[in-house]
Amino acid sequence: MLPRHVLKSYLLDMSGGHIFDLPYDLFAKVFPPGHADLAARESLMTLAEEAGCDVKIVADEERIELIKRPSKA
């Protein structure tokens, strides 16, 4: 199990351009009931925004990419 606060902490610590792959099965554990649920997807989008990440859904591979934006210098 990956608690949301641990995922957020990891995303915050990533460097710009780094990608965290979130398979649908892990997504469902962190954001129940899973990717098909609008509220779960909105929760992911909020967490990603707070961590400075863009979200890319790779449906054919049943995973989500969380891509860290470059830091503003």
N, C-alpha and C positions, 0 to 999 in steps of 0.2 A: 504494500500500500504506500502511496505517495501522498502525504497530506498537502493541501493547497499551499500552506505557508512555506513548506519546504520547496515546492515547485517554484513559487514566487521568489524565494531567496536565491535559488539556483539561477533563475532567469535574470535577476538583478545583477548577479555576479558575472554573467557571461560577457565576453567582449563583443564589440560591434561586428556584425556579419556572422556570428556563430549561430548555428541552427540546432534547436532541440526538437527531436522527433518524438511526437506523442501519438502512439498507436491508438486506434479507436478503443481497444479493450482497456488500456490504461486510462484513457479519457473517461470512460464510463465509471471507473473506480474513483477517480478524482472529482468528476462532475456528473454524479448520477442524475438521470438514468443513462446518459450517453449522448453521442453526437446528434441523434435524431431529435432531441428535445431542445426547443428554442431557449428555454431558461438556462439550460446547461451551456449552450453555445454562447449566450450572452454573458454568463459568468466567466467563461474562458476569455472572451473578448475584453472584459473589464480587467481581469488579472493581467492579460498580455499588455494592455495599454499602460497599466500601472508599472509594469516591469520594462517598458520601452521596447516592446516586441511587436512585429507585424505577424499576422496569422495567415498561413497558406494551407488550404485544405487540399490534400492529395487523395481524392476519393477512390481512385482506381487502386491505390495501395493501402487504403483504409488507415490513413494516418494524417496527422496535422503537423505542420512545421511551424515552430515558433522561432522567428528570425529576429535576432537582436539588432535594433537600429544602431547606426554609428553614433557615438557620443558627440554631443555638441561641444566644440572647443572654443 
